[in-house]
Amino acid sequence: MKVSTAQIEKLYKFTRDHYVEHYDLQTELVDHLANGIETRWKENPKLSFEDALNLEFKEFGVIGFNDVIERHSLAMTK
């Protein structure tokens, strides 16, 4: 099963809601999350989009996207 266009928009909103401000970083994270969700659906087709998203987000650990945001900010300042 593939992530739909509407679900992609939800992923962009999800990244914005988690304080990812830069569009290029949002796009990378959306791509990563979408690929992870599709992989989870291959393993468990009955898994809902929200549940798959939550499982993928947990892969980022307790502080969520903060490490990714910090690395991106450091790269931008170089």
N, CA, C and O atoms as a printed pandas DataFrame, in Angstrom:
     atom_number atom_name residue_name chain_id  residue_number  x_coord  y_coord  z_coord
0              1         N          MET        A               1    0.840   -1.170    0.000
1              2        CA          MET        A               1    0.000    0.000    0.000
2              3         C          MET        A               1    0.894    1.244    0.000
3              4         O          MET        A               1    1.950    1.251    0.631
4              5         N          LYS        A               2    0.482    2.264   -0.686
5              6        CA          LYS        A               2    1.235    3.513   -0.796
6              7         C          LYS        A               2    0.599    4.601    0.062
7              8         O          LYS        A               2   -0.609    4.606    0.299
8              9         N          VAL        A               3    1.442    5.519    0.517
9             10        CA          VAL        A               3    0.965    6.685    1.245
10            11         C          VAL        A               3    0.304    7.618    0.235
11            12         O          VAL        A               3    0.887    7.916   -0.807
12            13         N          SER        A               4   -0.904    8.080    0.537
13            14        CA          SER        A               4   -1.660    8.932   -0.382
14            15         C          SER        A               4   -1.177   10.386   -0.296
15            16         O          SER        A               4   -0.421   10.755    0.603
16            17         N          THR        A               5   -1.629   11.186   -1.242
17            18        CA          THR        A               5   -1.299   12.612   -1.252
18            19         C          THR        A               5   -1.822   13.295    0.007
19            20         O          THR        A               5   -1.127   14.122    0.597
20            21         N          ALA        A               6   -3.031   12.959    0.420
21            22        CA          ALA        A               6   -3.600   13.540    1.635
22            23         C          ALA        A               6   -2.764   13.151    2.866
23            24         O          ALA        A               6   -2.573   13.962    3.772
24            25         N          GLN        A               7   -2.276   11.922    2.889
25            26        CA          GLN        A               7   -1.448   11.481    4.003
26            27         C          GLN        A               7   -0.087   12.178    3.984
27            28         O          GLN        A               7    0.478   12.464    5.040
28            29         N          ILE        A               8    0.436   12.450    2.796
29            30        CA          ILE        A               8    1.686   13.206    2.681
30            31         C          ILE        A               8    1.500   14.587    3.303
31            32         O          ILE        A               8    2.367   15.069    4.032
32            33         N          GLU        A               9    0.367   15.217    3.013
33            34        CA          GLU        A               9    0.079   16.531    3.606
34            35         C          GLU        A               9    0.003   16.436    5.130
35            36         O          GLU        A               9    0.459   17.336    5.835
36            37         N          LYS        A              10   -0.573   15.344    5.633
37            38        CA          LYS        A              10   -0.623   15.145    7.083
38            39         C          LYS        A              10    0.784   14.996    7.657
39            40         O          LYS        A              10    1.059   15.458    8.764
40            41         N          LEU        A              11    1.670   14.353    6.904
41            42        CA          LEU        A              11    3.051   14.204    7.363
42            43         C          LEU        A              11    3.765   15.553    7.415
43            44         O          LEU        A              11    4.537   15.812    8.339
44            45         N          TYR        A              12    3.512   16.410    6.431
45            46        CA          TYR        A              12    4.088   17.758    6.472
46            47         C          TYR        A              12    3.573   18.519    7.693
47            48         O          TYR        A              12    4.346   19.186    8.381
48            49         N          LYS        A              13    2.282   18.422    7.959
49            50        CA          LYS        A              13    1.710   19.085    9.130
50            51         C          LYS        A              13    2.306   18.502   10.405
51            52         O          LYS        A              13    2.595   19.232   11.353
52            53         N          PHE        A              14    2.488   17.196   10.424
53            54        CA          PHE        A              14    3.074   16.521   11.579
54            55         C          PHE        A              14    4.475   17.064   11.860
55            56         O          PHE        A              14    4.817   17.334   13.011
56            57         N          THR        A              15    5.281   17.223   10.816
57            58        CA          THR        A              15    6.637   17.739   11.028
58            59         C          THR        A              15    6.587   19.184   11.508
59            60         O          THR        A              15    7.352   19.569   12.392
60            61         N          ARG        A              16    5.696   19.986   10.935
61            62        CA          ARG        A              16    5.561   21.385   11.393
62            63         C          ARG        A              16    5.110   21.437   12.848
63            64         O          ARG        A              16    5.602   22.255   13.626
64            65         N          ASP        A              17    4.180   20.566   13.212
65            66        CA          ASP        A              17    3.688   20.519   14.592
66            67         C          ASP        A              17    4.778   20.101   15.579
67            68         O          ASP        A              17    4.687   20.370   16.776
68            69         N          HIS        A              18    5.814   19.437   15.050
69            70        CA          HIS        A              18    6.942   19.015   15.891
70            71         C          HIS        A              18    8.147   19.923   15.678
71            72         O          HIS        A              18    9.295   19.503   15.827
72            73         N          TYR        A              19    7.863   21.181   15.327
73            74        CA          TYR        A              19    8.844   22.263   15.301
74            75         C          TYR        A              19    9.933   22.131   14.240
75            76         O          TYR        A              19   11.042   22.635   14.422
76            77         N          VAL        A              20    9.627   21.463   13.143
77            78        CA          VAL        A              20   10.545   21.417   12.006
78            79         C          VAL        A              20   10.120   22.551   11.080
79            80         O          VAL        A              20    9.083   22.471   10.422
80            81         N          GLU        A              21   10.933   23.613   11.036
81            82        CA          GLU        A              21   10.536   24.816   10.318
82            83         C          GLU        A              21   11.010   24.845    8.864
83            84         O          GLU        A              21   10.316   25.379    7.999
84            85         N          HIS        A              22   12.165   24.287    8.595
85            86        CA          HIS        A              22   12.745   24.373    7.255
86            87         C          HIS        A              22   12.103   23.347    6.319
87            88         O          HIS        A              22   12.023   22.157    6.623
88            89         N          TYR        A              23   11.651   23.855    5.173
89            90        CA          TYR        A              23   10.932   23.001    4.221
90            91         C          TYR        A              23   11.792   21.842    3.721
91            92         O          TYR        A              23   11.295   20.726    3.567
92            93         N          ASP        A              24   13.073   22.096    3.469
93            94        CA          ASP        A              24   13.928   21.016    2.966
94            95         C          ASP        A              24   14.062   19.892    3.987
95            96         O          ASP        A              24   14.082   18.718    3.619
96            97         N          LEU        A              25   14.153   20.244    5.255
97            98        CA          LEU        A              25   14.223   19.225    6.301
98            99         C          LEU        A              25   12.875   18.531    6.470
99           100         O          LEU        A              25   12.819   17.320    6.687
100          101         N          GLN        A              26   11.793   19.297    6.371
101          102        CA          GLN        A              26   10.462   18.688    6.421
102          103         C          GLN        A              26   10.334   17.639    5.319
103          104         O          GLN        A              26    9.840   16.537    5.557
104          105         N          THR        A              27   10.782   17.989    4.111
105          106        CA          THR        A              27   10.674   17.076    2.967
106          107         C          THR        A              27   11.463   15.802    3.208
107          108         O          THR        A              27   10.980   14.710    2.909
108          109         N          GLU        A              28   12.673   15.925    3.746
109          110        CA          GLU        A              28   13.469   14.729    4.049
110          111         C          GLU        A              28   12.776   13.851    5.081
111          112         O          GLU        A              28   12.720   12.630    4.937
112          113         N          LEU        A              29   12.250   14.487    6.123
113          114        CA          LEU        A              29   11.573   13.720    7.166
114          115         C          LEU        A              29   10.283   13.093    6.664
115          116         O          LEU        A              29    9.970   11.957    7.021
116          117         N          VAL        A              30    9.531   13.812    5.843
117          118        CA          VAL        A              30    8.297   13.262    5.272
118          119         C          VAL        A              30    8.626   12.041    4.421
119          120         O          VAL        A              30    7.933   11.027    4.495
120          121         N          ASP        A              31    9.672   12.134    3.620
121          122        CA          ASP        A              31   10.086   11.001    2.794
122          123         C          ASP        A              31   10.473    9.810    3.671
123          124         O          ASP        A              31   10.079    8.674    3.406
124          125         N          HIS        A              32   11.241   10.086    4.704
125          126        CA          HIS        A              32   11.662    9.017    5.621
126          127         C          HIS        A              32   10.458    8.372    6.304
127          128         O          HIS        A              32   10.350    7.148    6.365
128          129         N          LEU        A              33    9.553    9.210    6.818
129          130        CA          LEU        A              33    8.368    8.689    7.494
130          131         C          LEU        A              33    7.481    7.895    6.538
131          132         O          LEU        A              33    6.992    6.822    6.890
132          133         N          ALA        A              34    7.270    8.423    5.321
133          134        CA          ALA        A              34    6.419    7.737    4.341
134          135         C          ALA        A              34    6.995    6.370    3.979
135          136         O          ALA        A              34    6.261    5.386    3.896
136          137         N          ASN        A              35    8.308    6.312    3.763
137          138        CA          ASN        A              35    8.933    5.019    3.448
138          139         C          ASN        A              35    8.784    4.040    4.606
139          140         O          ASN        A              35    8.508    2.859    4.398
140          141         N          GLY        A              36    8.967    4.535    5.823
141          142        CA          GLY        A              36    8.814    3.676    6.997
142          143         C          GLY        A              36    7.395    3.172    7.164
143          144         O          GLY        A              36    7.175    2.010    7.504
144          145         N          ILE        A              37    6.436    4.049    6.925
145          146        CA          ILE        A              37    5.015    3.661    7.025
146          147         C          ILE        A              37    4.695    2.598    5.981
147          148         O          ILE        A              37    4.035    1.606    6.293
148          149         N          GLU        A              38    5.151    2.791    4.747
149          150        CA          GLU        A              38    4.891    1.801    3.695
150          151         C          GLU        A              38    5.527    0.459    4.026
151          152         O          GLU        A              38    4.947   -0.589    3.742
152          153         N          THR        A              39    6.712    0.480    4.624
153          154        CA          THR        A              39    7.368   -0.769    5.037
154          155         C          THR        A              39    6.553   -1.459    6.127
155          156         O          THR        A              39    6.374   -2.676    6.103
156          157         N          ARG        A              40    6.067   -0.681    7.071
157          158        CA          ARG        A              40    5.244   -1.258    8.140
158          159         C          ARG        A              40    3.954   -1.848    7.582
159          160         O          ARG        A              40    3.494   -2.887    8.055
160          161         N          TRP        A              41    3.364   -1.192    6.576
161          162        CA          TRP        A              41    2.154   -1.716    5.954
162          163         C          TRP        A              41    2.413   -3.030    5.230
163          164         O          TRP        A              41    1.529   -3.885    5.176
164          165         N          LYS        A              42    3.611   -3.209    4.669
165          166        CA          LYS        A              42    3.939   -4.485    4.022
166          167         C          LYS        A              42    3.963   -5.597    5.065
167          168         O          LYS        A              42    3.535   -6.721    4.804
168          169         N          GLU        A              43    4.472   -5.262    6.260
169          170        CA          GLU        A              43    4.558   -6.245    7.335
170          171         C          GLU        A              43    3.197   -6.483    7.992
171          172         O          GLU        A              43    2.884   -7.601    8.400
172          173         N          ASN        A              44    2.385   -5.410    8.090
173          174        CA          ASN        A              44    1.086   -5.495    8.757
174          175         C          ASN        A              44    0.087   -4.597    8.018
175          176         O          ASN        A              44   -0.089   -3.439    8.394
176          177         N          PRO        A              45   -0.567   -5.114    6.973
177          178        CA          PRO        A              45   -1.473   -4.300    6.155
178          179         C          PRO        A              45   -2.670   -3.712    6.904
179          180         O          PRO        A              45   -3.280   -2.757    6.424
180          181         N          LYS        A              46   -3.013   -4.255    8.055
181          182        CA          LYS        A              46   -4.158   -3.759    8.809
182          183         C          LYS        A              46   -3.810   -2.577    9.714
183          184         O          LYS        A              46   -4.694   -1.997   10.344
184          185         N          LEU        A              47   -2.548   -2.224    9.781
185          186        CA          LEU        A              47   -2.095   -1.121   10.620
186          187         C          LEU        A              47   -2.618    0.201   10.064
187          188         O          LEU        A              47   -2.503    0.459    8.866
188          189         N          SER        A              48   -3.184    1.024   10.914
189          190        CA          SER        A              48   -3.708    2.318   10.454
190          191         C          SER        A              48   -2.554    3.277   10.166
191          192         O          SER        A              48   -1.432    3.072   10.630
192          193         N          PHE        A              49   -2.844    4.320    9.399
193          194        CA          PHE        A              49   -1.846    5.331    9.087
194          195         C          PHE        A              49   -1.309    5.970   10.372
195          196         O          PHE        A              49   -0.098    6.122   10.532
196          197         N          GLU        A              50   -2.203    6.341   11.278
197          198        CA          GLU        A              50   -1.801    6.998   12.516
198          199         C          GLU        A              50   -0.920    6.098   13.379
199          200         O          GLU        A              50    0.075    6.551   13.944
200          201         N          ASP        A              51   -1.292    4.818   13.478
201          202        CA          ASP        A              51   -0.483    3.889   14.268
202          203         C          ASP        A              51    0.895    3.690   13.644
203          204         O          ASP        A              51    1.903    3.657   14.349
204          205         N          ALA        A              52    0.932    3.560   12.329
205          206        CA          ALA        A              52    2.212    3.395   11.640
206          207         C          ALA        A              52    3.074    4.647   11.814
207          208         O          ALA        A              52    4.285    4.546   12.014
208          209         N          LEU        A              53    2.457    5.815   11.737
209          210        CA          LEU        A              53    3.182    7.069   11.935
210          211         C          LEU        A              53    3.741    7.142   13.351
211          212         O          LEU        A              53    4.900    7.510   13.542
212          213         N          ASN        A              54    2.943    6.803   14.319
213          214        CA          ASN        A              54    3.415    6.838   15.709
214          215         C          ASN        A              54    4.582    5.883   15.931
215          216         O          ASN        A              54    5.537    6.218   16.632
216          217         N          LEU        A              55    4.508    4.705   15.341
217          218        CA          LEU        A              55    5.614    3.752   15.459
218          219         C          LEU        A              55    6.874    4.297   14.803
219          220         O          LEU        A              55    7.967    4.160   15.354
220          221         N          GLU        A              56    6.737    4.906   13.644
221          222        CA          GLU        A              56    7.888    5.492   12.962
222          223         C          GLU        A              56    8.477    6.649   13.762
223          224         O          GLU        A              56    9.698    6.777   13.863
224          225         N          PHE        A              57    7.625    7.480   14.323
225          226        CA          PHE        A              57    8.103    8.621   15.098
226          227         C          PHE        A              57    8.855    8.154   16.342
227          228         O          PHE        A              57    9.822    8.794   16.756
228          229         N          LYS        A              58    8.421    7.048   16.939
229          230        CA          LYS        A              58    9.105    6.507   18.115
230          231         C          LYS        A              58   10.541    6.105   17.792
231          232         O          LYS        A              58   11.392    6.075   18.680
232          233         N          GLU        A              59   10.811    5.797   16.530
233          234        CA          GLU        A              59   12.166    5.438   16.104
234          235         C          GLU        A              59   13.144    6.600   16.315
235          236         O          GLU        A              59   14.353    6.385   16.404
236          237         N          PHE        A              60   12.626    7.817   16.393
237          238        CA          PHE        A              60   13.473    8.987   16.602
238          239         C          PHE        A              60   13.825    9.191   18.072
239          240         O          PHE        A              60   14.607   10.082   18.403
240          241         N          GLY        A              61   13.262    8.383   18.945
241          242        CA          GLY        A              61   13.597    8.449   20.357
242          243         C          GLY        A              61   12.742    9.431   21.132
243          244         O          GLY        A              61   11.781    9.999   20.612
244          245         N          VAL        A              62   13.115    9.615   22.381
245          246        CA          VAL        A              62   12.342   10.415   23.318
246          247         C          VAL        A              62   12.261   11.878   22.878
247          248         O          VAL        A              62   11.224   12.516   23.057
248          249         N          ILE        A              63   13.325   12.407   22.315
249          250        CA          ILE        A              63   13.331   13.830   21.962
250          251         C          ILE        A              63   12.876   14.078   20.531
251          252         O          ILE        A              63   12.989   15.198   20.032
252          253         N          GLY        A              64   12.375   13.073   19.881
253          254        CA          GLY        A              64   11.784   13.235   18.550
254          255         C          GLY        A              64   12.753   13.766   17.520
255          256         O          GLY        A              64   13.853   13.239   17.349
256          257         N          PHE        A              65   12.335   14.816   16.834
257          258        CA          PHE        A              65   13.119   15.367   15.742
258          259         C          PHE        A              65   14.218   16.321   16.200
259          260         O          PHE        A              65   14.952   16.842   15.360
260          261         N          ASN        A              66   14.357   16.568   17.498
261          262        CA          ASN        A              66   15.307   17.572   17.977
262          263         C          ASN        A              66   16.733   17.333   17.508
263          264         O          ASN        A              66   17.401   18.285   17.103
264          265         N          ASP        A              67   17.224   16.104   17.546
265          266        CA          ASP        A              67   18.582   15.820   17.069
266          267         C          ASP        A              67   18.728   16.150   15.591
267          268         O          ASP        A              67   19.731   16.728   15.172
268          269         N          VAL        A              68   17.737   15.785   14.814
269          270        CA          VAL        A              68   17.771   16.047   13.377
270          271         C          VAL        A              68   17.767   17.554   13.123
271          272         O          VAL        A              68   18.504   18.045   12.268
272          273         N          ILE        A              69   16.947   18.275   13.857
273          274        CA          ILE        A              69   16.872   19.730   13.703
274          275         C          ILE        A              69   18.213   20.365   14.063
275          276         O          ILE        A              69   18.683   21.256   13.355
276          277         N          GLU        A              70   18.831   19.919   15.154
277          278        CA          GLU        A              70   20.122   20.463   15.563
278          279         C          GLU        A              70   21.199   20.206   14.513
279          280         O          GLU        A              70   21.959   21.112   14.172
280          281         N          ARG        A              71   21.268   18.982   13.999
281          282        CA          ARG        A              71   22.267   18.662   12.951
282          283         C          ARG        A              71   22.039   19.501   11.719
283          284         O          ARG        A              71   22.994   19.972   11.101
284          285         N          HIS        A              72   20.776   19.698   11.349
285          286        CA          HIS        A              72   20.461   20.516   10.183
286          287         C          HIS        A              72   20.874   21.967   10.411
287          288         O          HIS        A              72   21.422   22.604    9.511
288          289         N          SER        A              73   20.617   22.487   11.594
289          290        CA          SER        A              73   20.991   23.859   11.917
290          291         C          SER        A              73   22.508   24.044   11.877
291          292         O          SER        A              73   23.001   25.053   11.374
292          293         N          LEU        A              74   23.243   23.069   12.406
293          294        CA          LEU        A              74   24.710   23.147   12.352
294          295         C          LEU        A              74   25.214   23.127   10.916
295          296         O          LEU        A              74   26.132   23.869   10.567
296          297         N          ALA        A              75   24.617   22.284   10.089
297          298        CA          ALA        A              75   25.024   22.209    8.688
298          299         C          ALA        A              75   24.706   23.518    7.963
299          300         O          ALA        A              75   25.459   23.939    7.085
300          301         N          MET        A              76   23.604   24.159    8.324
301          302        CA          MET        A              76   23.211   25.416    7.687
302          303         C          MET        A              76   24.169   26.545    8.067
303          304         O          MET        A              76   24.396   27.451    7.266
304          305         N          THR        A              77   24.726   26.507    9.264
305          306        CA          THR        A              77   25.621   27.572    9.696
306          307         C          THR        A              77   27.026   27.426    9.126
307          308         O          THR        A              77   27.808   28.376    9.163
308          309         N          LYS        A              78   27.350   26.275    8.611
309          310        CA          LYS        A              78   28.702   26.064    8.041
310          311         C          LYS        A              78   28.870   26.760    6.737
311          312         O          LYS        A              78   29.938   26.685    6.130
